[in-house]
């Protein structure tokens, strides 16, 4: 069985609102999600992969500066 999170579950884990997750889905900037009809679910593995991709060594946007 897949380990799935609801938007409410994920919002709580990330310390953000469900509305912010909705905006992320709309803009395509958050973790991958599954949509079946009106139901939204997040695979824990997709959330973990997305979080790994957000990990940074330093702040700032300058590359090679």
N, C-alpha and C positions, 0 to 999 in steps of 0.2 A: 504494500500500500504506500502511496506517495505521502510524504509529509507536507501538508498544505497549511497555509496561513490565510486567514481572512484579512481584509484591509484593516479591520479594527485590531486584530492581533499584531499585524506588522507595525501599524501606527504606534501602538503602545510600546513595542520593542524598540522602536527608533526614537521615541519621545517626540512624536509629531502628530499632527491632526490627520484624520481620514481625508479631509478636504485637500490637504497638501499632497497626499498620495494620489488623489484623483487628478490633480493638476500635473503631477509627474507623469501619470499614464497618458494624459492628453498631449503633453509635450514630448513624450518618449525619452525621458531622462532618468527614470528610476529603474528598479529591477524588472526583469521580464515577469509577465503575469499571464494567467490563464483566464479566458473569458468564455463562459458557457451560458449563452442567453444573457441574462443580466447579472449572473453570478461572477464575481472576481475572486480568484485565489492566487496565491504566490507559493511556488515551490521553495522550501527552505534552501535547497541547493542553489537555486537561482539567486536568492537573496544573498547567500554567502558569497557566491561568485561576484555579484555586483559590489558587495562591500569590499572584497579583495581588490577590485578594480579602482575603488575610491581611495585606497590607501596611498598616502603620499609621504615622501621623505622631508619635504619642505613646503612652505607656503609660497605664494606668488606664481605668476604665469610666465615669467621669462625663462625661455629654454636656451641653454647654451650661453647665457650672458655672463 
